[in-house]
Amino acid sequence: MNVLFICSRNQWRSPTAEQLFRRYPGLCARSAGTSRHARNVVTAELLKWADVICVMEQKHKQRLVADWRRLIEHKPLHVLDIPDDYLFMSAELIDILNATVPAALGLSPSRSA
């Protein structure tokens, strides 16, 4: 399953999720940001690649729907409700991702790393 994690600037939350879940059995993970200033900006190619999209906040979903409605309309899109309060690979962010992502994707609750 190809999973695309999205936040605003692709600095902390979505790259942390990518790092954690790229090693999860059966998943291939990438990350991007909705801001034009993101390290890795969301593109049509990334959205086509993704089987499932996980966004950190409702505003990211709204941005995707506004900009890419036709590309994402038939893809599962999960809002993880993770605020922009964490640094890259922070222990608290890792705990939150490990608690929310497997459930959102319908995976076994075993730890990803």
Summary of the structure (lengths in Angstrom):
residues: 113
radius of gyration: 12.6
end to end distance: 17.3
largest distance: 36.2
contacts: 365
relative contact order: 0.22
helix: 40%
strand: 18%
